[in-house]
């Protein structure tokens, strides 16, 4: 997992250096963080649902 993140980080840094304008840079940053935010949201939703289950009481 750590090796994969290093490979992806290098790709993003190279793309940011060679970006034609600031809009492209903003899109890269949003696109790289959006999957992480989505997965954290799903994990929180699953935690919240399991915490508030009525049949476990």
Long-range contacts (C-beta under 8 A, 24 or more apart in sequence): 8-32
